[in-house]
Amino acid sequence: MMKRLKHEWQTLSKRLQTVNLALFLDYDGTLTPIVRHPRLAKLSNQHRQILRRLNRCPHIWMAIVSGRELKEVKRFVRIPSMTYAGNHGFQVSGPGLHLVHPQAKKSARLFQKLLPALRAELKTISGLWVENKQLTLSIHYRQVRARDVARAKQTLQKILKPFLRQRRLKMTEGKKVWELRPPVTWHKGEAVKWLLRQKQSKSKRPWLPIFIGDDVTDEDAFKAVKGHGIGVKVVYNLKRKPVRSQASYGVASVREVFWFLQVLQQLRG
Ligand SMILES: [Mg+2]
């Protein structure tokens, strides 16, 4: 059962007072509210300031872990000294860190070949758009009329069928988006584990991981930190319905995410 982070802060803050903290943050829906188009999901200056201050605290390490393309998420956050994982962790860059998953390089060629066909076939569905993220592709349907969503999915599955059967790609679902990924077990959870291993190899003290995210694809990361770390899920209607999640804590809004980051900064600053 997920507990509201706000109500648990008194107890939790004691645990977070002195440890090395590895803070992993999703971007869309976590640091910015869900908007009509991904390009409109801008981080406010006030929120950037909170991230920047927290990033300067001793023994705190921060990474953004997003489904977006790496260069895009970096451009939106604009804090150079932070670490970034883009494309669900297939690309990582940060001080002393660099990764492009080898399989992702291979799959990128397939995705670039598939792209024109996908765009042509899906053109008939109004509101649907295909985003080219190089190592992965996103098919956004948040502007598609509800009655057309099933048809859109069928059309997509028809095009992808031979590739799915030959395991040349994977299809996953997020909030109003279908994603085509390289056919390997690699996701935000694996990326978080990889990042922690890198960090741990350079330090004697353990790092306590915290992951904050809002979507289905963040569940892999909550699972990766479960037990030894802390998962925090952003659930917009937290009070109204019970939530099934691998996260132990819940927050009800982006605002509450920043409330948490701020009290954490006050605790550690
Ligand atoms: Mg998200």
Residues whose N, C-alpha, C, O or C-beta is under 5 A from the ligand:
A	BS01	MG	D26 Y27 D28 G29 T30 D214 D215
